[in-house]
């Protein structure tokens, strides 16, 4: 069993972070969250990994953000 990571933001930094984590053998899953569906789709196309999951979420809506990630265990 490997590590699971949550990255908030699918821009240049978030995508680069996801890229590095997905290269690691110890990474089981990377969850990339952003409000932008286009940004998430671009990251999916760039990273091309079955271990990458994406979700639309707004980091400013803290309560909703936390509740939407409770399944990420």
N, C-alpha and C positions, 0 to 999 in steps of 0.2 A: 504494500500500500504506500503510495507516494503522497506528496503534498498537494494541497489545493490552494490556489491563490485567487484573490479578488482584486481587480484593478478598476478604479473609477476613472473613466476618461479613455476614449478611443482615438485621441489625437496622436501626434507624432511621439510624444513621450510614452503614452499608454501602450501604443502599438509596439514601440521599441522594447519596453519592459516585458510585454507578453512574448515577443520574439525570443528574448533571452531566457525567460522562464521555460518556454516550450522546448528549447534546446537541451535543457537539463533532464537527465535521465530520472531524477527524483520527482519530477512534476507529473502528477496524475491528471490535473485539470486546471485550466485558467478560465476564470469567469471575467469577462470584460463588460463593464456597464457604462452606458452613456445615454443621453437624451436623444442623440442623433442617430436615426436609423441608417442614414447614408454613411456616417462615420463607422458604425458597426459593420455594415456590409463591406466597406472598403478594407477594414481590418481583416475580416474573414477571407476576402479575396487575396490579400497580401500574405497572410500567415498560413493558410491552407493546412490546418491541423484538425484532426478529429478530437483532440484534447481541448480545443478552444470552444467555449460556450459564450454566448452573448445575451444580454438582456437590456431592454430600454428602461432606464431609471434616472431620476433626477436627484443629484446629491444634495440639492437645497431642501428637498422634502425629507428630512432626516428620519422621521418616524416611519414613513412609507418605505423609505430605502431599507431600513433595518428589517422591517417585516418581510420585505420581498426577498431577503437573503437568508431567511431562517432555514430554508431547505438546503442551503449550501453547507453541508457538513463534511 
